[in-house]
């Protein structure tokens, strides 16, 4: 079946620290991979995505590379800011499931000044 | 362009009562999805509408949940009677089409607490 496993939190970092949130997936075929972010009091927002192996998604200083050989899509940012405090969700979807998403459990990140 | 809107944003009801959640998708989006996150767990798919038709309802947990999308515009998700385990955040999402090229937009969620 399809599933996503992501690093459990919560994660607390100091401002300007390096961030990695691990995400691995199980899927048949060739899924698209996503990172969504939920800031306090807001809905889920697409942060970045990659639709095929070796693609790198990037946005707002965050990056993630679709690694088929390790079935991973780890989220990284070189220097986090207080405004990055949020819950991050890794997800996959497959065209042939009508864009049904499979999400991880979410990782809560708190960045302290 | 207005985003996906959900109502109510928060609801606290007693076990056995009924709650109806509403979702207004982005105008022109034929695809509408409902998802749920139970506290501390992953966000799980509930069902998918294409216009007014249920395309996939494989994620609906049981027959206490009823989703409708009359006229292919807004959708409602009714829980009757509500149980404690129904507490969580219910997300609605919409997209214009299907396929990896279509962006799916999520609402802010409806937080349901059953006491």
Interface residues (C-beta under 8 A of the other chain):
Chain A: X4 X32 X36 X41 X42 X43 X44 X45 X46 X51 X89 X91 X93 X95 X97 X98 X99 X100 X101 X102 X103 X104 X105 X106
Chain B: X3 X4 X31 X33 X35 X37 X40 X41 X42 X43 X44 X45 X48 X50 X55 X56 X59 X91 X93 X95 X98 X99 X100 X102 X103 X104 X106 X107 X108 X109
